[in-house]
Amino acid sequence: MTIVWLTAFIDRPAERFDAATAFWAAVTGSAVSPARGARDEFATLVPADGDAYVRVQRVDAGGGIHLDVHVDDVAAAVDAATGLGASPVHQDAGVPVLRSPSGMVFCVVADDGSRRRPAAPIVEGVRSQLDRVCIDIPAPDYDAERHFWAALTGWELRGAPMNEFSYLALQQGLALGLLLQRLEPDSPATEAGAHLDLACDDVDAMVGTHRGLGAAVMAEHEHWTVMADPAGLPYCLIRRPPLS
């Protein structure tokens, strides 16, 4: 089993779906595909070049971020994931939906040929790229959860300068990397979730652009700024160059 591509899915409830879709299309420099699915609940954010790696889904309630893991052998990948401690949730139109040992939702999907990482778009004169999914893990589950993702992907697990983070070595050509964050011990979260990271050449300028599109600043740190999109979804703008 080989993982050949990752897709980030932005799941938002119906009353917030249109606002979220318009916002993420704008900040990623993407076009929105025609809706699809039994209830027109899915759409793809189509980049100007390269292959799509961000999609949106209208859900009945809640929502957040989930991953689609594209593999060359779906059955083998499901067997590997469950053998490592993941739990099956259900099949959605034939697509297996699972939860990691700490509760992160992901789908296993067949290889669709995606291989071309898009170039970073220039938004209001600043290069910025959604290039990472950060899995937020309750402190007691951190070690087990990060080793689950390392074992499932087969990618090298590396430490980061800040002790509460580690990451999986980015594979050649993939558009998304995986960062793993240990939440504070007093965090109310009982299951792992995720948020999106956008690398920016100029975070301060990009904060202004995103605010103009309806986002809000939640917290400012030395190396990143925490934002909330117009539908209330948290994400981060990171002070580092985009991947491409």
C-alpha positions as CSV (number, residue, x, y, z in Angstrom):
1,M,0.0,0.0,0.0
2,T,1.4,3.4,-1.0
3,I,-0.1,6.8,-0.2
4,V,0.2,8.9,-3.4
5,W,-1.8,12.0,-2.6
6,L,-3.6,13.8,0.3
7,T,-6.7,16.0,0.1
8,A,-7.9,18.3,2.8
9,F,-11.7,18.4,3.1
10,I,-13.3,21.5,4.7
11,D,-16.6,20.3,6.2
12,R,-19.1,23.1,7.0
13,P,-22.8,23.1,8.0
14,A,-25.4,24.2,5.4
15,E,-25.9,27.7,6.8
16,R,-22.1,28.4,6.7
17,F,-21.2,26.4,3.6
18,D,-21.4,29.1,0.9
19,A,-19.4,31.6,3.0
20,A,-16.7,29.1,3.7
21,T,-16.5,27.9,0.1
22,A,-16.2,31.5,-1.3
23,F,-13.5,32.4,1.3
24,W,-11.3,29.3,0.7
25,A,-11.6,29.7,-3.1
26,A,-10.4,33.3,-2.8
27,V,-7.5,32.7,-0.4
28,T,-6.2,29.6,-2.4
29,G,-6.6,31.3,-5.8
30,S,-9.0,28.5,-6.9
31,A,-12.2,28.1,-8.9
32,V,-15.1,26.2,-7.4
33,S,-16.2,23.2,-9.4
34,P,-19.8,22.3,-10.1
35,A,-21.5,20.7,-7.1
36,R,-21.7,16.9,-7.0
37,G,-23.0,14.2,-4.7
38,A,-26.5,12.9,-4.0
39,R,-27.4,16.2,-2.4
40,D,-24.9,18.4,-4.2
41,E,-22.9,18.4,-1.0
42,F,-19.4,18.3,-2.5
43,A,-17.3,20.7,-4.5
44,T,-13.6,20.9,-5.5
45,L,-11.4,24.0,-5.2
46,V,-9.6,23.8,-8.6
47,P,-6.2,25.5,-8.6
48,A,-4.9,27.5,-11.6
49,D,-2.3,24.8,-12.3
50,G,-1.5,21.4,-10.8
51,D,-3.9,19.0,-9.3
52,A,-6.7,19.7,-6.8
53,Y,-6.0,18.9,-3.2
54,V,-8.7,21.0,-1.3
55,R,-12.4,20.1,-1.3
56,V,-15.5,21.3,0.5
57,Q,-18.4,19.4,1.9
58,R,-21.7,20.5,3.3
59,V,-22.6,18.6,6.4
60,D,-25.7,18.4,8.6
61,A,-24.0,19.7,11.7
62,G,-20.6,20.3,13.3
63,G,-17.8,20.0,10.7
64,G,-14.1,20.7,10.7
65,I,-11.3,19.3,8.7
66,H,-10.9,15.7,7.5
67,L,-8.3,14.0,5.3
68,D,-8.8,11.9,2.1
69,V,-5.8,9.5,1.9
70,H,-5.3,8.5,-1.8
71,V,-3.8,5.1,-2.1
72,D,-2.9,2.5,-4.7
73,D,-4.8,-0.3,-2.9
74,V,-7.8,0.7,-0.8
75,A,-8.5,-2.6,0.8
76,A,-4.8,-3.0,1.9
77,A,-4.8,0.6,3.3
78,V,-8.0,-0.1,5.4
79,D,-6.5,-3.3,6.7
80,A,-3.2,-1.4,7.6
81,A,-5.1,1.4,9.3
82,T,-7.3,-0.9,11.4
83,G,-4.3,-3.0,12.2
84,L,-2.7,0.1,13.6
85,G,-5.7,1.0,15.8
86,A,-8.0,3.0,13.5
87,S,-11.8,2.3,13.8
88,P,-14.2,2.0,10.8
89,V,-17.0,4.5,10.9
90,H,-19.0,3.7,7.8
91,Q,-18.9,3.6,4.0
92,D,-19.9,6.8,2.2
93,A,-20.8,6.0,-1.4
94,G,-18.4,3.1,-1.2
95,V,-15.6,5.2,0.3
96,P,-14.3,3.8,3.7
97,V,-14.5,6.4,6.5
98,L,-12.3,5.7,9.5
99,R,-11.2,7.3,12.8
100,S,-7.6,7.3,14.0
101,P,-6.9,6.0,17.5
102,S,-7.4,9.5,18.9
103,G,-10.5,10.2,16.7
104,M,-9.2,12.1,13.6
105,V,-11.6,11.3,10.7
106,F,-10.1,10.3,7.4
107,C,-11.3,8.6,4.2
108,V,-9.4,6.1,2.1
109,V,-9.8,6.7,-1.6
110,A,-8.5,5.2,-4.8
111,D,-5.6,6.8,-6.6
112,D,-7.1,9.2,-9.2
113,G,-3.8,10.1,-10.8
114,S,-3.1,13.4,-8.9
115,R,0.6,14.0,-8.7
116,R,1.2,17.7,-9.6
117,R,1.6,20.1,-6.7
118,P,0.2,23.5,-7.7
119,A,2.4,26.6,-7.5
120,A,1.7,29.0,-4.7
121,P,-0.9,31.6,-5.7
122,I,-0.3,35.3,-5.4
123,V,-3.2,36.8,-3.5
124,E,-3.3,40.6,-3.3
125,G,0.4,40.7,-4.2
126,V,1.6,38.2,-1.6
127,R,2.6,34.6,-2.2
128,S,0.6,32.3,0.1
129,Q,-0.2,28.6,0.0
130,L,-2.3,26.1,1.9
131,D,0.3,23.4,2.3
132,R,-0.2,21.6,5.6
133,V,-2.8,19.9,7.7
134,C,-2.1,20.2,11.4
135,I,-3.5,17.3,13.5
136,D,-4.4,18.6,16.9
137,I,-4.0,15.9,19.5
138,P,-5.0,15.7,23.2
139,A,-1.8,15.5,25.3
140,P,-2.4,12.0,26.7
141,D,-2.8,10.6,23.1
142,Y,0.0,12.5,21.4
143,D,2.7,9.9,21.2
144,A,0.4,7.1,20.1
145,E,-1.4,9.3,17.5
146,R,1.8,10.6,15.9
147,H,3.3,7.2,15.7
148,F,0.0,5.9,14.1
149,W,0.3,8.5,11.3
150,A,4.0,7.7,10.8
151,A,3.3,4.0,10.6
152,L,0.3,4.4,8.3
153,T,2.1,6.7,5.8
154,G,5.5,5.2,6.1
155,W,6.9,8.7,6.2
156,E,9.7,9.7,8.6
157,L,8.6,11.3,11.8
158,R,10.7,14.3,12.7
159,G,10.9,16.6,15.7
160,A,10.3,20.3,15.4
161,P,12.0,23.2,17.2
162,M,9.0,23.6,19.5
163,N,8.4,20.5,21.7
164,E,4.7,20.4,21.2
165,F,5.1,19.8,17.4
166,S,6.4,17.1,15.2
167,Y,5.9,16.5,11.5
168,L,6.1,13.8,8.8
169,A,8.7,14.4,6.2
170,L,7.0,15.8,3.1
171,Q,7.0,13.4,0.2
172,Q,8.2,14.5,-3.2
173,G,5.4,16.2,-5.3
174,L,2.7,16.1,-2.7
175,A,0.8,19.3,-2.1
176,L,0.0,18.7,1.6
177,G,2.3,17.9,4.5
178,L,1.2,16.7,7.9
179,L,2.1,18.5,11.2
180,L,1.2,17.0,14.5
181,Q,0.5,19.2,17.5
182,R,0.2,18.2,21.2
183,L,-2.6,20.3,22.8
184,E,-2.2,21.8,26.2
185,P,-3.0,19.5,29.1
186,D,-5.9,21.7,30.0
187,S,-7.4,21.6,26.5
188,P,-11.1,20.5,26.6
189,A,-10.6,18.4,23.5
190,T,-11.1,14.7,24.0
191,E,-10.4,13.6,20.4
192,A,-8.0,14.6,17.7
193,G,-9.1,17.2,15.2
194,A,-7.3,19.3,12.6
195,H,-6.8,22.7,11.2
196,L,-5.2,24.2,8.0
197,D,-1.9,26.0,7.8
198,L,-1.1,28.5,5.1
199,A,2.5,29.5,4.5
200,C,3.0,33.2,3.7
201,D,5.8,35.4,2.5
202,D,4.2,38.3,4.4
203,V,1.9,37.2,7.2
204,D,1.0,40.8,8.2
205,A,-0.2,41.7,4.7
206,M,-2.0,38.4,4.4
207,V,-3.9,39.0,7.7
208,G,-5.2,42.2,6.2
209,T,-6.3,40.4,3.0
210,H,-8.0,37.7,4.9
211,R,-9.8,40.1,7.2
212,G,-11.0,41.9,4.2
213,L,-12.6,38.6,3.0
214,G,-14.4,38.2,6.3
215,A,-11.9,36.3,8.5
216,A,-11.0,37.4,12.1
217,V,-7.8,37.3,14.1
218,M,-8.0,35.0,17.1
219,A,-4.4,35.1,18.4
220,E,-1.0,36.3,17.4
221,H,2.2,34.5,18.0
222,E,5.8,35.0,17.0
223,H,5.8,32.6,14.1
224,W,2.1,32.4,13.2
225,T,-1.3,34.1,13.5
226,V,-4.4,32.1,14.4
227,M,-7.4,33.1,12.3
228,A,-11.1,32.1,12.0
229,D,-12.7,32.0,8.5
230,P,-16.1,33.7,7.9
231,A,-17.8,30.4,8.9
232,G,-15.9,30.2,12.2
233,L,-13.3,27.6,11.2
234,P,-9.8,28.1,12.8
235,Y,-6.7,28.1,10.7
236,C,-3.2,29.5,10.9
237,L,-1.1,31.9,8.7
238,I,2.6,30.8,9.1
239,R,5.7,32.9,8.7
240,R,7.6,30.6,6.3
241,P,8.0,30.4,2.5
242,P,5.4,28.3,0.6
243,L,6.4,24.9,-0.6
244,S,6.4,26.0,-4.3
